[in-house]
Amino acid sequence: MVKTKAFPSVLLITLMISGIAFVGSAHFGAAQSGTNVNGIISSNTTWTKTGSPYIFTGPVGVAEGVTLTIDPGVTVNLGSYYIIVNGTLIR
């Protein structure tokens, strides 16, 4: 019988490939799809949990006479941007 040291190497490679496959298919806090927002909101708008998170990709404004309603449970990611409300903001 011929002894070989290949078995531990094959086992190690198999475990490494399995680990890479697992990490590639696992969802560790995967980024949620959401709604990108920027510019002026010029008509009454409601942000719902379905569209959440709302991700600012630029400054956001709510025009005078316009209402932005943000439903409970909605996430708004401002990033480094801001919102100016000249109308009404309801939460």
C-alpha positions as CSV (number, residue, x, y, z in Angstrom):
1,M,0.0,0.0,0.0
2,V,1.3,3.4,-1.0
3,K,0.9,6.2,1.5
4,T,0.1,9.7,0.2
5,K,-0.1,13.1,1.7
6,A,-2.5,14.3,-0.9
7,F,-5.7,13.5,1.2
8,P,-5.2,16.3,3.7
9,S,-4.5,18.8,0.9
10,V,-7.6,17.7,-1.0
11,L,-9.7,17.9,2.1
12,L,-8.4,21.4,2.9
13,I,-9.0,22.6,-0.6
14,T,-12.5,21.1,-0.6
15,L,-13.3,22.9,2.7
16,M,-12.0,26.2,1.4
17,I,-14.1,26.0,-1.8
18,S,-17.2,25.1,0.3
19,G,-16.5,28.0,2.6
20,I,-16.1,30.4,-0.4
21,A,-19.4,29.1,-1.9
22,F,-21.2,29.6,1.5
23,V,-19.9,33.2,1.9
24,G,-20.8,34.0,-1.7
25,S,-24.4,32.8,-1.2
26,A,-25.0,34.0,2.3
27,H,-26.9,37.3,3.0
28,F,-25.0,39.1,5.7
29,G,-27.0,42.3,6.1
30,A,-27.4,42.5,2.3
31,A,-28.1,46.0,1.1
32,Q,-31.8,46.6,0.8
33,S,-33.2,48.0,-2.4
34,G,-34.8,51.3,-1.8
35,T,-35.8,54.6,-3.3
36,N,-33.2,57.1,-4.4
37,V,-34.3,60.7,-3.7
38,N,-32.9,64.1,-4.7
39,G,-34.2,67.4,-6.0
40,I,-37.5,69.3,-5.3
41,I,-40.6,67.4,-4.3
42,S,-43.3,69.5,-6.1
43,S,-46.5,67.5,-5.4
44,N,-47.9,65.9,-2.2
45,T,-45.9,62.8,-1.6
46,T,-46.0,59.9,0.9
47,W,-43.0,57.8,1.7
48,T,-44.1,54.3,2.6
49,K,-42.4,51.3,4.3
50,T,-42.6,49.5,0.9
51,G,-40.3,52.1,-0.7
52,S,-38.0,52.2,2.3
53,P,-35.2,53.0,2.7
54,Y,-35.3,56.4,1.0
55,I,-31.7,57.2,0.1
56,F,-30.7,60.8,-0.5
57,T,-28.4,61.0,-3.5
58,G,-28.4,64.8,-3.4
59,P,-30.1,67.6,-1.4
60,V,-33.9,67.4,-1.2
61,G,-36.5,70.2,-0.9
62,V,-40.2,70.2,-0.2
63,A,-41.8,73.1,-2.2
64,E,-44.1,75.6,-0.6
65,G,-47.7,74.4,-0.4
66,V,-46.5,70.7,-0.8
67,T,-46.8,68.0,1.9
68,L,-44.3,65.2,2.4
69,T,-45.7,62.5,4.7
70,I,-43.3,59.9,6.1
71,D,-45.1,56.8,7.3
72,P,-44.1,55.1,10.6
73,G,-41.3,52.6,10.2
74,V,-39.8,54.3,7.1
75,T,-36.0,54.6,7.0
76,V,-34.5,57.8,5.5
77,N,-30.8,57.7,4.8
78,L,-29.6,61.3,4.5
79,G,-25.9,60.4,3.9
80,S,-24.1,63.8,3.7
81,Y,-27.1,65.6,2.2
82,Y,-30.0,67.5,3.8
83,I,-33.7,68.4,3.4
84,I,-35.2,71.9,3.2
85,V,-38.9,72.0,4.0
86,N,-40.7,75.1,2.7
87,G,-44.0,73.2,2.7
88,T,-45.2,70.7,5.3
89,L,-43.5,67.6,6.7
90,I,-45.7,65.0,8.5
91,R,-44.3,62.1,10.3
